[in-house]
Amino acid sequence: MKIMIIVGARPNFMKAAPLLSAIRTRNARESGHSAPAESIHAYLVHTGQHYDLTMSDSFFSDLALPKPDECLAVGSASHAMQTAEIMRRFEQVVLREMPDVLTVVGDVNSTVACALVAAKITYDAGGKRPLIAHVEAGLRSFDRSMPEEVNRVVTDHLADLLFTTERSGMENLLREGIASEKIHFVGNTMIDCLLASKENAERSTILAQLRLRNGHPGNGSRNGARRYALLTLHRPSNVDDRDTFLRILQGVEELSSSCPILFPVHPRTAKRITEYGLESRFVSANGQASGNGSNGHFMSAGIHLLGPLGYLDFLCLMQHAVMVITDSGGIQEETTCLGIPCVTVRENTERPVTVSEGTNMLSGTSSDRIRLAIAAQTRRNPSLSAPEMWDGQAASRIVDILAEKACKVMTVQ
Ligand code: UD1
């Protein structure tokens, strides 16, 4: 049985890694049985939506991902051009490899593009095509101005198997008329990855590189690290408009006067900082993880620009931060799992469990509301919480279901 797995952009890699690992584990387990089930051949396709060393390659090494079987190398372009180019190149791969299952993860352009190709492809005159599985199905921000929301809705309505991370996902899909037998509440593969990587992340040297190792807990520090917060911003609605971007920066500046804020910058955001002439609002704008701020000894107050970080370095920084301020989807979930207070500078979240059961608080993008949310989160005691099924086993549940469903389809055909 062949399962094709698609990755394309940075947030896909940590969702796919646990699936590949669960397939390896299942194959090893089955080979030991007296009547082993058919082994699964995993076939990894990288669309190349993200392609830089820091946005893609470093994740392969950090997550011990195998080299992709196929690289489509599509690169950056407008939404329509990028989606169309992925579809054009991917169609040839599906027709040649004829997988039994196509697995797409998350909500990026690569997700919807590959699902759309598979939904319309036929391997033979009987109309055979791969089963389409969507991992992280059902999340809804109810904001169609987000490209990701469009990708989610379309992908979910094309998929044959929908794997959800939280109960709201199941409810959204049922409300949209998707048959309940297609939906499986399995947990969160990104959390599988986080739980499997925590120890490795502790071995990261990033705290030492940034001179944030304290050596002793106390004085408001977290587990031997000096006190700092972490900021990430990349959403077009937040950084592609100068006024909005500026309002967000003004909202976090008060915190930065008493606590250094580390800001690993996404390429889109880096471009905007230059274009809008905002460099002077940051302590160090060299784009390097030099981390010595202005005094070369201990990171000073202010917002410190860093280049994009690898998975383990970023996880290490999240684990020790006093707070994370972000507009990312995945980071809301990761901070919930780590028990780190999170302020999400968006009006909505497609991941409501991070607010109801986790450590997340929505602030919107007005400076005042961001300041209030930061103040409230500063007073909050970090607390560990694990939403239902976020137990590190989501990928093995998914692989078992895929194997069973694909086997049934193959038997019928
Ligand atoms: C994409 C996803 C978003 C996800 C984000 C994580 C979609 C619609 N959006 O947004 O959901 O949260 O990835 O980063 O799929 N660039 C580089 N190097 C790279 C990749 C991109 O420099 O390796 C630059 C390019 O100039 C590009 C810009 O970053 O124009 C944005 O990249 P793009 O893939 O279009 O979307 P993201 O904003 O990264």
Residues whose N, C-alpha, C, O or C-beta is under 5 A from the ligand:
A	BS01	UD1	A9 R10 P11 Q49 H50 Y51 D52 M55 S76 A77 D107 V108 N109 P147 E148 H234 P267 R268
